[in-house]
Amino acid sequence: MTVHRITLGKYEFAITEAGRGTPVLLLHGFPDSARLWRHQIPALVAAGHRVIAPDQRGFGASDKPQEVAAYALPEVLADALAVLDHFGLERVRLVSHDWGAAVGWALAAWHPERVERHVALSVGHLSSLWQAGIAQRRLAWYMLLFMRQGLAEDILMRQDWQFFRDLWQHHPEMDTWLADLARPGALTAALNWYRANVDVETWTEDGWVMPRVQVPTLGVWSSGDIYLTETQMVGSQAWMDAAWHYARVEGATHWLMLDRPAHVTRLILDFFAA
């Protein structure tokens, strides 16, 4: 694997590249980096794929602008398109998770010509997520805390990050990610993904409106995910104009690619080969 330092627009990104063959773009979410995919990358390479896995803006070794507006969905979607253009990739297979899945769904919905197939982990089509009902809203209560700039950072870091540890207790590599978030500006940058896209002042009656998707998609949800309901994932089918497939992973947490790496990798490879 090679980690490139590449300037795209105003910011510098760390982008992992490995293998040759059919290109695959991997998009991680909060609070992770491209390291999240380390179990999947070797298997994808062995199966004949060229893997491109950026640290998305605000995470890992990529730049961390402190302005909330820098993390609005159109901005981070533009990053994904810039990555594809930089590597000369007209069309890719796509695997996405968490906030990376929000970007992945946006890429598939607004730029279907750039995506051959999409595997969305944990997060469904954003319109389905918005319409998933009160059960999903209850699970997402912490997003309201994240809106409080400064106060949220203080609460999350108190007593050696105890609130953060309690909130994300199922992350299998907590200490690794806390060390990453403890760097200057890192926590604010990560929280700004929520502030730019979830702020209640920007809500409309229709919520997150996204086009129907014309890219064959596999949605994968894990039964131990305490942040997202199964409803928001399976409801994505109503927003598909292409083949829709669904897989449920039993007993895995929100970070299913770390909990069940072999199983998740097999789901991805089987879908790509179908």
N, C-alpha and C positions, 0 to 999 in steps of 0.2 A: 504494500500500500504506500502511496505517496500523498503527502499533505501539501497542497499548494497554498501559497499566500497570494490572493488575487484581488485586485481593486476592481469593483463593479460600481460604477456611478461614484458616489461620494464616500463609500465605505470599503474597508478591506475585509475579506472573508477568508476563513480557513476551509479548504475543501479537500476532502479525502477522495482519492481516485484509485481504483484497483481493477485489474483484469482487462480483457479484450473481448469484443463480441457485441451482442445486443445490449444497448445502453439501458441502465436502470438508475433512476433518480430516487434517493432515499431522503425523506424529510422528517426530521425529529420534531418534538414539541417541548413543552415545559416540564421540568427545568433542565433539560438534557442537552446533548450535543451529538455530533455524528458518532461518538463512541457508543451510543445506544445500540448501533447496528453491528457491533463487532462480531456477534455470533452469526449474523446473516451474510455479511460480506464475503467471507471465505467460501460459503456454500454457493452463493450466486456466481462468484468467479469460477468455481469448479464446474458450474453448469453452463459456462460459456457466455457470461455476461460481463459487461464493463460497468462498474459501479461508480456513481458520482454521489457523494454524501456531504453536503455542506453543513458547517455549523451555521445555523440561521442567524440573522442579525440579532444581536443582544445576547447570544449564547456562546459557550465554548470559547474558542480563540478568535472569533470574529469580532468586529467593532461593535460597540455598545452605545449608540447615541442615547442621550438622556431625554430627548423630547418625546412626549407621548405620541405626537402625530407621526413620528417615524415608523411606528409599528402598525399603522392602519393596514387593513387587508390589501388594498391596492398597492401599497408600498412593498410589502413582503412578497406579494405575488410577482411584482416586477423583479425582485431578486431571483426568484426561481427561473423566470424567463431569461434573465441575464446570464445565469449559470448555464442554461442550455445553449444560448447563443455563444458564450465564451468557448465552450467545448465543441462547438459545431454540431450540435445534436438537433436534428430537425424533429425527431419523434422519439419518445422514450417510454419504457415501462416504468410505472410509478408506484412506490410504496410510501405511505405516510401515516403519521401517528400524532394524536393530540392536536396541538396548534399546527403542527406540520400537516395534519389531515385537513384542517381548515384551508390551508394553502393548497393542498392536493386537490380537494374538491373544487376550489376556485379555478385551478389550472385546468382541470378536466371540463369544467362547465363553460368557461369563457374562451378556452383555447384547445378545443378537442382535437384539432389538427396536430397538436404537439404531444398527445398522449395516446399510446396504443392500448394499454390496459392499466387499471388502477386498483391497488389493494389499499383500502382504507381501514386502519386499525383503530378501534375504540370510538372514534367520532364519525357520526353519519353526516349525510348531506345537511348543510347548515339550515335550510328551510325545515327539514325534518326535525332537527335538533330544537329549533325555536318552537315548533308545534308539538313537542313531546309531552306537554302537560305539566301539572303541578309536581308530580313525582320528580321530574328532571330539575325543576326549579329549586326544589328542596335540596337536592344533592349539590347544586351549584351555589349555595349560600355564600361560600367563601369569596366568590367574585365581588360581592358587595363590599367586603372588607378591603379587597385589593384596590378599590376605587379611591381609597383615602391615601393620597400621596403623603409620604413621610410617616404618617401614623402606622400604616400597614407595614412598612419596613421595620419600624421600631418594634411593633408587636411580634413580628415573625422572628426577629433576632434576639429577643429577650431571653435571658437565662440559657445561654448557649443554644439558641435556636429551638427552644422547647416547643413553642407553638407550631413552628414549621415542622418539627419532627412529628408532632401529634397529628397535624393535618395530612401530611404525606407519609404516614407511618408504613404504608405498604411498599414504598419504594425500596427495592432490594439492595440498593447501593447508596444509602442516604449520606454517609460521610463523604463519599466521593463528590456528590453534587453540592453538598454544603461548602466544601472547600472551594468549589468553583464559584458559587454564588457569593462567597465572602469577599471576593476581590472587589476593589473600588468600582462602584457603579453597576455591578453585575445584577444585583437583586432588583434595583429599580428598572433596569433594562428589561429583565424578564417579566416583571409585573406590568410593564407598559404594554405588553401584548394584550393583556386584559383591558387596560384602561383605554386603549385606542379602539377597541372593537366591542366592548360590552357596556360601556358607560351608559347608565340609564337615561341620561339626557339626550342620547342619540337614538333611543328606541323609537320605532314607529309601530303602528298597529300590526303591520305585516312582519315586523321583526327583521331577521336576516333574510333578505330576498336574494335568491341565487337561481340562475337558469336551470332548466332541466339538463340532464347529463346524457351525452351521446357516446360515452366511452364505456366499454364493458368493465364492470366493477365488481370486486369482491369485498364485501364488508365483513369484518371480523370483530367480534365483541367477546369479552371474557367475563365469566360469571362472578368473579371476585372484584369487579370494577365498582368501587364505591362512589365514583364521581359521575358516572354516565349510565343511563338506563338502557336496557336492551331495546326498548320501544323506539328511541331516537335512531338506533342503527337500522332495525328492520323496516322502519318507516321510510327509509331512503328509497325503497323500491318505488314508491309513488312518484318520485322525482326522476326516474330513469326512463330514457328513450333508447336504451341499449340493454344488453344482457345484464341481469343482476344475479349475484350469487351471495349467499350468506353462510358464515361458519361461526359456530359458538364454541369457545374454548372453555372447558370446565375447570374451575379451581384456580385459574390464573388471575393475577391482579391486573390493574390498569397497565402495568408494564409487562405485558404478556410475552413480548419478544425476549425478555430476560428470564421470566419464570418458566416458559415452555419454549426454549429456543429451537429445538429440533422440530417440534410440532408446527410452530409458526412458520419456520423456514419451509417446511414441506407444503404447507398451504399456499405459500407464495409461489413456489416453483411449480406446483401442480396447476395453479391457475394460469401462470405464464405459459405453460406447455399445452394447455387445453386447446 
